[in-house]
C-alpha cells in the first residue's frame, strides 16, 4: 500500500461533463436532473437538484481553475 501525498488539482464540481470548463452542456445536464434527488448536479449536497445548485453552477461559469 502506497499513500500518494502529492497535491492534486482541485476538482471543479460544477463541470458536470468533465471537459475542464463550466458551460452550456453543464447547465443542460443540471436542468435534465432538475427536481431529482441526488445525482451529479446536486452541487450543494442537500439531496435535491434545484435553484441553489443552479446558482453554484452559474457562479462557477467559465474555465475551471
Protein Blocks (a to p, Z undefined) as FASTA:
>chain_A
ZZdfbdcddddfklmnonopacfklmmmmmmmgoiaejjklmnonopacfklmmmmmmmg
ccdZZ
